[in-house]
Amino acid sequence: MFRAPWICRRCLDTYLKPGRRRLLRFSSTSTSHHGSFSPALLARARNMASEHDKLSKETSENFDAKVSKRIGELKGVATALKEWEDAQNSLSELEALLKDPSTDEELRELAVEDLASTRSELEALTRKLTTSLTPKHPFEDFPCLVEIRPGAGGGEAALFAGDLLRMYRAYCSRKNFRTSFLKYETADGDSSDSTAPLQEAILEIEGRGAYGELRSEAGVHRVQRVPATESKGRTHTSAVSVLVLPSLPANGSEGLELGEVDVNDPTSDYYVNPTEVRTDVMRARGAGGQHVNTTDSAIRLTHLPTNTVVSMQDSRSQHKNREKAWQLLRSKLAQARREAREEEIVAMRRNVIGVAKMGRGDKVRTYNWGQQRVTDHRSGLSVHNLDDVMEGGPELEKIIESVKTWLGDQEIAGLLADEEAASKSK
């Protein structure tokens, strides 16, 4: 080790970052500062980075669209791994400097200063590498449909359903997602009355990534508050069910770009065999004008193999209602098929602690008016600015982001279980 009367930080950085880096040899018995990063996941990251490098060389000679797409999927892992390994090496070199008794005192002081920041950087890069390994949801970049239905709680549940609907519309406005109603029905059947208790609403949210942004909102949302009609001031508990479905983009070319979606391809999640669907045409019910009640414009589709039923009567045009009903049916079946595959994966991992899946029937969040508190039961986060949440503000975004992190942790736990199981089988 060289000695010097003084050394600047730039010299230290130069010393710690030589042009040729050695790869960190990592094993389950390693004492390096890898935190809780799994050797199995690290091996997976290195395999994916190697695949990225190999495919990049191949496509430089002969371009292939599918290969290029795969390279794009692997790039994030390759980049995150390189940054993580660089930080690991820097940390190892700093520790080596501090352990070496011949290290110059000035250099030692600078190394001590850099040690804390390097460890902090390594923690952040570990999270980044872990996130890059999380499998991307196949519907992540799609637009979506948000279906809101009041549950237990009678009229108060219907009122809260309307509150949630306004909350999501405000949130989407902040996120620059355009919204429109695919379906809107009140208890008395008058879709034109926005003040009437809500029976069912399906909000269509356009924009790339809308499904990925809101898919964690699916589940039962519970409200605790004193209803306006309660004369004795007692707190009532009501519930609203929220379902988030991936929607086919209105632009066909965008749909192909997002997932090569072809509704006529029997292998697609969105494919529905027309011979398996019964169509009923009927007269619309409820208030809504003379034309609605005297014309057979309402459409009901029944997917016979799964007994999935959707109905649409919002438009005066039978053609429009049929189009919307098919859109909703495809979205519901695509979601159900995806959930069925996820259930199989969860069943295989059922012995792994911490791996869980919350479905549409699970209580996911509680809105407590008396305490001005909103608690998400998955991430465990509570915020005490209920008004901002109901206005679709930053507090709601904070909750949604916390649930995304929770979902990512579940995915990583499952991925780790898969890797360990594969290692044992070998």
ZATIFI-307486 format. One record per residue: x, y, z of N, C-alpha, C in turn. Coordinates in steps of 0.05 Angstrom, whole numbers, padded with zeros to 5 digits, always signed. Layout:
% residues N
XYZXYZXYZ;...
//
This chain:
% residues 426
+00017-00024+00000+00000+00000+00000+00018+00025+00000;+00011+00044-00019+00027+00068-00020+00020+00086+00003;+00039+00104+00010+00034+00124+00031+00038+00151+00019;+00023+00171+00029+00025+00198+00018+00018+00217+00041;+00030+00241+00041+00025+00261+00062-00004+00271+00061;-00016+00271+00037-00044+00279+00035-00056+00266+00010;-00082+00264+00009-00095+00253-00015-00122+00265-00017;-00129+00274-00041-00156+00287-00045-00177+00265-00050;-00202+00273-00047-00224+00253-00051-00224+00243-00080;-00218+00260-00099-00217+00250-00127-00197+00228-00130;-00174+00231-00117-00153+00210-00118-00163+00185-00105;-00178+00188-00083-00189+00164-00070-00209+00150-00088;-00226+00166-00101-00245+00154-00120-00231+00139-00143;-00209+00152-00152-00194+00139-00174-00182+00113-00165;-00172+00113-00140-00160+00089-00130-00181+00067-00126;-00205+00075-00117-00226+00055-00111-00240+00045-00136;-00237+00060-00159-00252+00052-00182-00233+00047-00206;-00218+00026-00205-00200+00020-00227-00215+00013-00252;-00202+00015-00275-00216+00009-00300-00225-00019-00302;-00209-00038-00291-00217-00066-00293-00227-00075-00265;-00252-00083-00264-00264-00091-00239-00264-00122-00237;-00260-00131-00213-00263-00160-00209-00292-00165-00201;-00304-00187-00210-00331-00194-00202-00331-00205-00174;-00351-00197-00159-00353-00207-00132-00361-00236-00132;-00346-00253-00118-00353-00281-00115-00372-00282-00091;-00396-00290-00096-00417-00289-00076-00427-00316-00069;-00430-00323-00044-00441-00348-00036-00457-00344-00011;-00471-00365-00003-00489-00363+00020-00472-00359+00046;-00447-00366+00044-00430-00362+00068-00413-00337+00067;-00417-00321+00046-00402-00296+00043-00406-00277+00066;-00385-00263+00074-00388-00244+00096-00389-00215+00085;-00391-00212+00058-00393-00185+00046-00418-00172+00055;-00419-00145+00052-00442-00130+00061-00464-00131+00040;-00476-00155+00038-00498-00159+00018-00525-00155+00031;-00526-00148+00057-00552-00145+00070-00566-00171+00070;-00592-00171+00062-00608-00195+00061-00612-00205+00033;-00595-00195+00015-00599-00204-00013-00592-00233-00017;-00611-00247-00029-00609-00276-00031-00588-00285-00052;-00572-00305-00046-00554-00317-00066-00569-00328-00090;-00593-00340-00085-00608-00351-00107-00618-00329-00126;-00626-00306-00114-00635-00284-00131-00611-00272-00146;-00588-00271-00133-00565-00260-00146-00556-00277-00169;-00558-00303-00166-00552-00322-00188-00571-00318-00211;-00596-00313-00204-00617-00308-00225-00610-00282-00240;-00602-00261-00225-00595-00236-00238-00572-00239-00257;-00552-00254-00248-00528-00258-00265-00535-00274-00290;-00552-00293-00287-00561-00309-00311-00575-00291-00331;-00592-00274-00320-00608-00255-00338-00589-00235-00351;-00569-00225-00336-00550-00206-00347-00533-00220-00369;-00526-00245-00365-00511-00260-00386-00528-00263-00411;-00553-00269-00407-00571-00272-00429-00574-00246-00444;-00575-00223-00429-00577-00197-00442-00552-00192-00459;-00528-00198-00449-00504-00193-00464-00503-00210-00489;-00511-00235-00486-00510-00254-00509-00529-00245-00531;-00554-00238-00523-00574-00230-00543-00566-00204-00556;-00554-00185-00541-00545-00160-00552-00525-00163-00574;-00507-00182-00570-00487-00188-00591-00500-00200-00615;-00519-00218-00611-00533-00231-00633-00549-00211-00650;-00564-00193-00636-00581-00175-00651-00566-00153-00665;-00541-00148-00657-00525-00128-00671-00518-00137-00699;-00519-00163-00704-00514-00174-00730-00539-00178-00746;-00560-00189-00733-00585-00194-00746-00608-00185-00728;-00623-00164-00738-00644-00153-00721-00668-00172-00721;-00679-00176-00697-00703-00192-00693-00720-00178-00672;-00746-00173-00679-00763-00158-00662-00768-00172-00635;-00771-00198-00635-00776-00212-00610-00752-00212-00592;-00728-00215-00605-00703-00215-00590-00699-00187-00578;-00705-00166-00593-00702-00139-00583-00720-00134-00560;-00744-00145-00561-00763-00141-00539-00752-00155-00514;-00741-00179-00517-00729-00193-00494-00705-00178-00483;-00689-00166-00500-00667-00150-00491-00676-00127-00474;-00698-00114-00483-00710-00092-00467-00719-00101-00440;-00730-00126-00438-00739-00136-00413-00716-00142-00394;-00693-00150-00405-00670-00157-00389-00652-00134-00382;-00655-00112-00396-00636-00089-00393-00636-00078-00365;-00660-00076-00353-00661-00065-00326-00646-00081-00306;-00648-00108-00308-00633-00126-00290-00603-00123-00294;-00595-00123-00320-00566-00121-00326-00554-00095-00315;-00568-00073-00319-00559-00047-00309-00557-00046-00279;-00579-00056-00266-00580-00055-00237-00558-00073-00225;-00553-00096-00237-00533-00114-00227-00505-00102-00229;-00499-00088-00252-00473-00075-00255-00469-00054-00233;-00489-00038-00228-00487-00017-00208-00483-00029-00180;-00498-00051-00175-00496-00064-00149-00468-00076-00144;-00458-00089-00165-00431-00101-00163-00410-00080-00159;-00412-00057-00173-00393-00035-00170-00393-00025-00141;-00417-00022-00130-00419-00012-00102-00408-00033-00083;-00413-00059-00088-00401-00080-00072-00371-00079-00072;-00360-00076-00095-00331-00075-00098-00319-00051-00084;-00332-00028-00087-00323-00004-00073-00323-00008-00043;-00344-00021-00033-00346-00026-00004-00324-00044+00005;-00319-00065-00011-00298-00084-00003-00270-00070-00003;-00266-00052-00022-00240-00038-00023-00237-00019+00000;-00258-00005+00007-00257+00013+00030-00251-00002+00055;-00264-00025+00059-00259-00041+00083-00230-00052+00083;-00220-00059+00059-00192-00068+00057-00173-00046+00065;-00179-00022+00057-00162+00001+00064-00161+00004+00094;-00184+00002+00107-00186+00007+00136-00173-00016+00152;-00173-00040+00141-00161-00062+00155-00130-00063+00151;-00121-00051+00130-00092-00051+00124-00077-00032+00143;-00059-00042+00160-00046-00024+00179-00027-00004+00166;-00019-00009+00141-00001+00009+00127-00015+00032+00112;-00042+00033+00114-00057+00054+00100-00051+00081+00112;-00046+00100+00095-00040+00128+00103-00064+00139+00119;-00058+00154+00140-00079+00164+00158-00099+00182+00144;-00089+00199+00125-00107+00216+00110-00126+00200+00093;-00115+00179+00081-00131+00162+00064-00151+00146+00081;-00143+00138+00105-00161+00124+00123-00185+00141+00131;-00180+00167+00137-00202+00185+00145-00222+00188+00122;-00212+00191+00098-00230+00194+00075-00246+00168+00071;-00233+00145+00075-00246+00119+00072-00269+00117+00092;-00264+00125+00117-00285+00124+00137-00309+00141+00130;-00303+00165+00119-00325+00183+00110-00341+00170+00088;-00327+00157+00069-00341+00145+00046-00355+00119+00053;-00347+00106+00075-00359+00080+00081-00389+00082+00086;-00397+00102+00101-00426+00104+00108-00443+00109+00083;-00433+00128+00066-00448+00134+00042-00448+00111+00022;-00427+00096+00021-00426+00072+00003-00445+00051+00013;-00446+00047+00039-00465+00027+00050-00494+00036+00044;-00500+00061+00047-00526+00071+00041-00533+00068+00011;-00513+00074-00005-00517+00070-00034-00522+00041-00041;-00508+00023-00028-00510-00005-00033-00538-00015-00025;-00549-00004-00003-00576-00012+00005-00597-00004-00016;-00593+00021-00026-00612+00030-00047-00609+00014-00072;-00584+00007-00079-00580-00009-00104-00590-00038-00100;-00589-00048-00075-00600-00074-00070-00630-00074-00075;-00643-00053-00065-00672-00051-00070-00678-00049-00100;-00661-00033-00114-00665-00029-00143-00662-00056-00158;-00642-00071-00150-00637-00097-00163-00660-00116-00157;-00669-00116-00133-00691-00133-00125-00716-00127-00141;-00722-00100-00143-00745-00091-00159-00743-00099-00188;-00719-00097-00199-00715-00104-00228-00721-00134-00233;-00717-00150-00212-00722-00179-00215-00751-00187-00213;-00767-00168-00202-00796-00174-00199-00809-00177-00226;-00822-00199-00232-00835-00203-00258-00855-00182-00263;-00855-00171-00287-00874-00150-00295-00901-00163-00300;-00922-00151-00289-00949-00161-00294-00956-00159-00323;-00967-00179-00335-00972-00178-00364-00991-00156-00373;-01008-00146-00354-01027-00125-00361-01018-00098-00351;-00993-00096-00341-00983-00073-00327-00987-00047-00343;-00982-00047-00369-00983-00022-00385-01010-00017-00397;-01030-00033-00391-01056-00030-00404-01073-00008-00391;-01093+00002-00405-01114+00018-00393-01130-00001-00375;-01150+00010-00360-01165-00008-00342-01193+00001-00339;-01209-00018-00328-01236-00012-00320-01238-00015-00289;-01250+00004-00275-01253+00002-00247-01283-00001-00241;-01290-00024-00230-01319-00030-00224-01324-00026-00195;-01343-00010-00188-01350-00003-00160-01378-00011-00154;-01381-00027-00133-01408-00037-00125-01411-00034-00095;-01433-00023-00085-01437-00022-00056-01443-00050-00045;-01433-00056-00021-01437-00082-00009-01455-00079+00016;-01446-00091+00038-01461-00089+00063-01463-00061+00073;-01487-00053+00081-01490-00026+00092-01512-00010+00081;-01527-00021+00062-01550-00008+00051-01545+00018+00038;-01561+00038+00044-01558+00065+00031-01532+00078+00037;-01521+00074+00061-01495+00086+00068-01473+00075+00050;-01474+00049+00044-01454+00036+00026-01456+00048-00002;-01481+00053-00011-01485+00065-00037-01473+00093-00038;-01477+00108-00017-01466+00135-00016-01435+00134-00016;-01423+00115-00001-01394+00113+00000-01383+00104-00027;-01399+00087-00041-01390+00079-00068-01387+00103-00086;-01406+00122-00083-01404+00147-00098-01380+00163-00090;-01373+00163-00064-01349+00177-00055-01324+00166-00067;-01322+00139-00067-01299+00126-00079-01297+00132-00109;-01319+00132-00122-01319+00138-00151-01307+00166-00156;-01316+00186-00140-01306+00213-00143-01276+00214-00136;-01268+00198-00116-01240+00197-00108-01222+00187-00131;-01231+00165-00144-01214+00154-00166-01214+00173-00190;-01236+00186-00195-01236+00205-00218-01217+00228-00213;-01217+00238-00188-01199+00260-00181-01170+00251-00182;-01164+00226-00173-01137+00216-00173-01127+00213-00202;-01145+00202-00219-01137+00199-00247-01132+00226-00261;-01148+00246-00253-01143+00272-00264-01115+00283-00257;-01107+00278-00232-01080+00286-00223-01059+00271-00239;-01064+00246-00246-01045+00229-00261-01047+00232-00291;-01065+00250-00300-01069+00255-00329-01079+00231-00343;-01096+00215-00330-01111+00193-00342-01139+00203-00349;-01148+00198-00373-01175+00207-00381-01195+00186-00372;-01217+00194-00360-01237+00176-00351-01264+00180-00364;-01279+00159-00367-01307+00161-00377-01322+00137-00365;-01348+00139-00366-01365+00118-00355-01371+00097-00376;-01364+00072-00370-01373+00050-00387-01401+00042-00378;-01406+00045-00352-01432+00039-00341-01436+00055-00315;-01461+00065-00312-01468+00081-00288-01497+00076-00282;-01503+00063-00259-01530+00057-00252-01535+00065-00223;-01557+00078-00218-01565+00086-00191-01586+00066-00181;-01592+00068-00155-01611+00049-00143-01639+00050-00157;-01646+00074-00166-01673+00077-00179-01671+00073-00209;-01647+00067-00220-01644+00062-00248-01640+00086-00265;-01638+00110-00252-01635+00135-00267-01606+00142-00269;-01593+00136-00291-01564+00141-00294-01558+00171-00297;-01578+00188-00301-01573+00216-00304-01572+00231-00278;-01580+00218-00256-01581+00231-00230-01555+00224-00214;-01536+00243-00214-01510+00238-00200-01512+00239-00170;-01535+00249-00160-01538+00252-00130-01552+00227-00118;-01563+00210-00135-01577+00186-00125-01557+00165-00116;-01564+00148-00096-01546+00127-00087-01537+00109-00110;-01512+00103-00110-01500+00088-00132-01505+00058-00129;-01513+00045-00151-01517+00016-00150-01493+00002-00163;-01483+00013-00185-01460+00002-00198-01448+00022-00217;-01421+00024-00218-01408+00042-00237-01383+00027-00247;-01379+00030-00273-01354+00020-00285-01340+00043-00299;-01318+00051-00287-01303+00074-00297-01281+00064-00316;-01282+00074-00341-01261+00067-00360-01238+00088-00358;-01214+00078-00353-01191+00095-00349-01171+00090-00372;-01168+00111-00389-01151+00109-00412-01123+00119-00405;-01103+00108-00417-01076+00117-00413-01058+00093-00407;-01034+00094-00419-01015+00072-00415-01007+00070-00385;-01009+00046-00375-01001+00041-00347-01023+00045-00326;-01048+00051-00335-01070+00055-00316-01075+00031-00299;-01074+00007-00311-01079-00018-00296-01057-00022-00275;-01032-00018-00283-01010-00021-00264-01012-00001-00241;-01022+00022-00247-01025+00043-00226-01047+00036-00206;-01069+00023-00215-01092+00020-00198-01099-00009-00191;-01085-00028-00201-01093-00056-00197-01093-00063-00167;-01077-00050-00151-01076-00056-00122-01101-00045-00107;-01118-00031-00121-01142-00020-00108-01165-00041-00106;-01161-00064-00119-01182-00084-00119-01186-00096-00091;-01211-00100-00084-01217-00111-00058-01240-00097-00044;-01245-00103-00019-01267-00091-00004-01256-00066+00011;-01269-00044+00007-01262-00019+00021-01284-00014+00042;-01275-00011+00067-01294-00008+00089-01294+00020+00099;-01318+00030+00105-01320+00058+00116-01334+00056+00143;-01323+00073+00162-01335+00075+00188-01341+00105+00193;-01367+00112+00194-01375+00139+00198-01404+00141+00207;-01412+00164+00216-01439+00169+00224-01455+00178+00200;-01475+00163+00191-01491+00171+00167-01507+00196+00173;-01512+00211+00151-01528+00236+00154-01556+00230+00165;-01566+00206+00161-01593+00199+00170-01593+00188+00199;-01569+00185+00211-01568+00174+00238-01574+00195+00259;-01596+00193+00273-01605+00213+00292-01590+00211+00319;-01580+00187+00326-01568+00183+00352-01537+00185+00351;-01526+00192+00328-01497+00196+00326-01481+00171+00327;-01493+00148+00321-01478+00123+00322-01462+00119+00296;-01438+00107+00300-01421+00101+00277-01430+00075+00263;-01433+00076+00237-01441+00052+00222-01417+00043+00205;-01416+00017+00200-01395+00006+00183-01408-00005+00158;-01397+00004+00135-01407-00004+00109-01384-00013+00092;-01390-00026+00070-01369-00036+00052-01375-00032+00023;-01355-00028+00007-01357-00025-00022-01337-00043-00035;-01345-00057-00056-01327-00075-00071-01316-00060-00095;-01290-00062-00098-01276-00050-00121-01262-00072-00137;-01267-00073-00163-01255-00092-00180-01240-00077-00202;-01215-00084-00207-01199-00070-00228-01193-00090-00250;-01201-00084-00274-01197-00102-00297-01179-00090-00318;-01163-00106-00331-01147-00095-00353-01165-00091-00377;-01162-00069-00391-01179-00062-00414-01162-00061-00439;-01173-00070-00461-01160-00068-00487-01158-00039-00495;-01134-00030-00504-01132-00002-00513-01151+00003-00536;-01162+00028-00537-01180+00035-00559-01165+00035-00585;-01139+00042-00584-01122+00042-00608-01111+00014-00613;-01118+00002-00635-01110-00026-00641-01080-00029-00642;-01066-00010-00655-01037-00013-00657-01024-00011-00630;-01035+00005-00612-01024+00007-00585-01028-00019-00570;-01051-00032-00576-01056-00058-00563-01036-00079-00572;-01028-00079-00597-01008-00097-00606-00981-00091-00594;-00975-00065-00591-00950-00057-00579-00948-00065-00550;-00971-00063-00535-00970-00069-00507-00968-00099-00501;-00981-00115-00517-00980-00143-00510-00987-00161-00533;-00985-00151-00557-00992-00167-00581-01020-00180-00577;-01038-00163-00568-01065-00173-00562-01081-00177-00588;-01092-00200-00591-01109-00206-00614-01133-00221-00603;-01156-00207-00604-01180-00219-00592-01190-00244-00608;-01179-00248-00632-01186-00271-00648-01167-00294-00645;-01146-00290-00628-01126-00311-00623-01135-00328-00600;-01141-00354-00604-01151-00371-00582-01132-00373-00558;-01106-00367-00562-01087-00368-00540-01086-00342-00524;-01100-00321-00533-01100-00296-00519-01119-00297-00495;-01112-00284-00473-01130-00282-00450-01156-00268-00457;-01155-00252-00478-01179-00236-00485-01197-00250-00505;-01189-00274-00513-01205-00288-00533-01231-00299-00521;-01253-00295-00534-01279-00306-00526-01292-00319-00550;-01298-00345-00548-01311-00359-00570-01340-00350-00571;-01348-00337-00593-01376-00327-00595-01397-00348-00592;-01390-00373-00599-01410-00395-00597-01415-00402-00568;-01398-00393-00550-01401-00399-00521-01414-00377-00506;-01424-00357-00521-01437-00333-00508-01466-00331-00517;-01484-00330-00497-01512-00326-00503-01518-00296-00501;-01531-00285-00521-01539-00257-00521-01568-00254-00517;-01576-00237-00498-01604-00231-00493-01608-00201-00498;-01628-00195-00514-01635-00167-00519-01661-00161-00505;-01661-00139-00490-01685-00133-00474-01689-00103-00472;-01711-00096-00460-01718-00068-00456-01704-00057-00431;-01692-00033-00433-01679-00022-00410-01699-00016-00388;-01690-00018-00363-01708-00014-00340-01701+00012-00327;-01719+00021-00310-01715+00045-00294-01720+00071-00309;-01714+00093-00295-01718+00120-00307-01697+00124-00328;-01701+00144-00345-01681+00150-00365-01693+00160-00391;-01718+00165-00391-01730+00177-00415-01748+00158-00430;-01765+00169-00446-01785+00154-00461-01772+00134-00480;-01751+00142-00494-01738+00125-00514-01727+00100-00502;-01713+00103-00478-01700+00081-00465-01719+00059-00458;-01742+00067-00448-01762+00048-00438-01779+00035-00460;-01778+00045-00484-01795+00034-00505-01779+00021-00527;-01753+00017-00524-01736+00005-00544-01720-00018-00533;-01718-00039-00548-01702-00062-00539-01672-00056-00544;-01661-00040-00526-01633-00032-00530-01613-00044-00510;-01624-00055-00488-01606-00067-00468-01595-00094-00477;-01570-00099-00470-01557-00124-00478-01547-00139-00453;-01551-00165-00453-01540-00182-00432-01525-00205-00445;-01499-00208-00438-01483-00230-00449-01477-00249-00426;-01479-00275-00433-01473-00296-00413-01452-00315-00425;-01429-00316-00413-01408-00335-00421-01415-00362-00409;-01425-00381-00425-01436-00405-00414-01416-00423-00399;-01391-00426-00408-01373-00444-00393-01367-00434-00365;-01366-00408-00361-01359-00397-00334-01383-00384-00320;-01406-00382-00334-01430-00369-00324-01424-00340-00316;-01406-00327-00331-01400-00299-00327-01421-00282-00342;-01435-00264-00328-01456-00249-00339-01449-00219-00338;-01453-00205-00360-01450-00176-00361-01474-00164-00375;-01482-00141-00367-01505-00128-00379-01498-00098-00384;-01511-00087-00404-01506-00059-00411-01531-00047-00422;-01539-00023-00411-01563-00009-00420-01559+00021-00420;-01535+00030-00416-01531+00059-00413-01537+00075-00439;-01531+00063-00462-01535+00077-00487-01562+00072-00499;-01572+00090-00514-01598+00086-00528-01594+00067-00552;-01568+00064-00560-01562+00048-00583-01556+00019-00575;-01571+00000-00586-01565-00028-00580-01537-00036-00589;-01528-00024-00611-01501-00030-00622-01480-00021-00602;-01483+00003-00590-01464+00013-00571-01464-00004-00545;-01488-00011-00536-01489-00028-00512-01476-00055-00517;-01480-00066-00541-01468-00092-00547-01437-00090-00547;-01428-00069-00559-01399-00064-00560-01386-00062-00532;-01400-00046-00515-01390-00043-00488-01392-00069-00472;-01413-00084-00476-01416-00109-00462-01394-00129-00469;-01387-00130-00495-01366-00148-00504-01339-00139-00492;-01335-00113-00491-01310-00103-00479-01307-00111-00450;-01329-00108-00435-01329-00116-00407-01326-00146-00403;-01339-00162-00420-01337-00191-00418-01309-00200-00423;-01296-00189-00444-01268-00197-00450-01250-00190-00426;-01254-00166-00415-01237-00158-00392-01241-00176-00368;-01266-00183-00362-01271-00200-00339-01259-00228-00342;-01262-00239-00366-01251-00266-00371-01220-00265-00371;-01208-00244-00383-01179-00242-00383-01169-00241-00354;-01182-00225-00337-01174-00223-00309-01177-00250-00295;-01199-00263-00300-01204-00289-00287-01183-00310-00295;-01176-00310-00320-01156-00329-00330-01129-00324-00317;-01122-00298-00315-01097-00291-00302-01097-00298-00273;-01119-00293-00259-01121-00300-00231-01120-00330-00226;-01131-00345-00245-01130-00374-00242-01101-00384-00243;-01085-00372-00261-01057-00380-00262-01042-00371-00237;-01049-00348-00226-01036-00338-00202-01043-00356-00178;-01068-00366-00178-01077-00384-00156-01061-00409-00157;-01055-00420-00181-01039-00444-00183-01011-00440-00171;-01000-00416-00178-00973-00410-00168-00973-00408-00137;-00993-00394-00126-00995-00391-00097-00999-00418-00084;-01015-00436-00097-01019-00462-00085-00992-00478-00084;-00975-00474-00104-00950-00488-00104-00931-00477-00082;-00936-00451-00075-00919-00438-00055-00932-00437-00028;-00953-00453-00024-00969-00450+00001-00953-00455+00027;-00931-00469+00025-00915-00474+00049-00895-00451+00055;-00894-00431+00037-00875-00410+00041-00888-00387+00057;-00876-00381+00080-00887-00360+00097-00885-00333+00084;-00906-00318+00085-00906-00291+00075-00916-00288+00047;-00920-00310+00032-00930-00308+00005-00961-00310+00007;-00974-00289-00002-01003-00288+00001-01014-00273-00023;-01040-00277-00027-01053-00263-00049-01080-00253-00038;-01086-00228-00042-01111-00217-00033-01129-00213-00057;-01152-00226-00055-01171-00224-00078-01191-00203-00074;-01211-00203-00092-01231-00182-00092-01249-00183-00067;-01250-00206-00054-01267-00209-00031-01254-00202-00004;-01228-00194-00005-01214-00188+00020-01217-00159+00027;-01218-00154+00053-01219-00126+00063-01191-00114+00060;-01188-00094+00044-01162-00083+00038-01157-00056+00052;-01178-00041+00058-01173-00014+00068-01197-00005+00085;-01191+00011+00106-01213+00022+00123-01210+00052+00123;-01233+00066+00119-01235+00095+00120-01251+00102+00145;-01237+00114+00165-01250+00120+00190-01254+00151+00192;-01280+00159+00189-01286+00188+00189-01281+00201+00216;-01288+00187+00237-01286+00199+00264-01257+00205+00271;-01238+00188+00263-01210+00192+00269-01195+00205+00246;-01209+00210+00224-01197+00222+00200-01173+00205+00191;-01176+00178+00193-01155+00160+00187-01162+00140+00165;-01142+00135+00148-01145+00114+00127-01123+00094+00132;-01130+00068+00134-01110+00047+00139-01112+00026+00117;-01090+00020+00105-01089-00002+00086-01079-00027+00101;-01095-00049+00099-01089-00073+00115-01068-00091+00102;-01059-00084+00079-01038-00100+00066-01010-00089+00073;-01007-00063+00067-00981-00051+00072-00978-00043+00102;-01001-00040+00115-01001-00032+00143-00998-00002+00147;-00999+00014+00125-00996+00043+00127-01022+00056+00135;-01019+00075+00154-01042+00092+00162-01035+00121+00157;-01054+00136+00146-01050+00165+00143-01074+00179+00157;-01069+00203+00166-01089+00217+00182-01099+00243+00168;-01101+00241+00142-01112+00263+00126-01133+00252+00107;-01155+00244+00119-01176+00230+00103-01187+00248+00081;-01189+00274+00086-01200+00292+00065-01183+00292+00040;-01156+00292+00044-01138+00292+00021-01140+00266+00006;-01143+00244+00020-01147+00217+00007-01172+00217-00010;-01194+00227+00001-01219+00226-00014-01219+00246-00037;-01201+00265-00037-01198+00284-00059-01178+00273-00080;-01169+00249-00076-01150+00237-00095-01122+00250-00094;-01115+00261-00070-01090+00276-00068-01065+00259-00062;-01044+00273-00054-01018+00259-00049-01019+00237-00028;-01038+00240-00008-01040+00220+00013-01050+00194+00001;-01069+00195-00018-01078+00171-00031-01056+00158-00048;-01040+00175-00061-01017+00165-00077-00997+00151-00058;-00993+00162-00034-00975+00150-00015-00984+00122-00008;-01011+00119-00003-01022+00093+00004-01018+00073-00020;-01025+00082-00044-01023+00065-00067-00994+00055-00071;-00975+00073-00068-00947+00066-00071-00939+00046-00050;-00949+00049-00025-00942+00030-00004-00952+00002-00011;-00975+00000-00023-00986-00026-00031-00971-00038-00054;-00962-00021-00072-00945-00031-00094-00920-00043-00083;-00908-00030-00063-00884-00041-00050-00890-00068-00037;-00913-00069-00024-00921-00094-00011-00925-00116-00032;-00938-00110-00054-00941-00130-00075-00914-00139-00086;-00896-00120-00089-00869-00127-00099-00855-00146-00080;-00858-00141-00053-00846-00159-00033-00858-00187-00035;-00884-00189-00040-00897-00215-00043-00886-00230-00068;-00883-00215-00089-00872-00226-00114-00844-00237-00110;-00827-00221-00096-00800-00229-00091-00799-00253-00073;-00816-00254-00052-00817-00277-00035-00824-00302-00050;-00843-00299-00068-00850-00322-00085-00828-00330-00104;-00815-00310-00116-00793-00315-00134-00770-00329-00119;-00765-00321-00095-00744-00333-00079-00751-00362-00073;-00776-00367-00067-00785-00394-00061-00781-00412-00086;-00787-00401-00109-00783-00416-00134-00754-00423-00139;-00736-00403-00134-00708-00407-00139-00696-00428-00119;-00704-00426-00094-00695-00445-00074-00705-00473-00080;-00730-00475-00089-00741-00501-00095-00726-00513-00119;-00720-00496-00139-00705-00506-00162-00677-00515-00155;-00665-00501-00136-00638-00508-00127-00638-00535-00112;-00659-00539-00096-00661-00564-00081-00666-00588-00100;-00683-00583-00121-00689-00604-00140-00664-00612-00156;-00646-00593-00160-00621-00599-00174-00602-00616-00157;
//
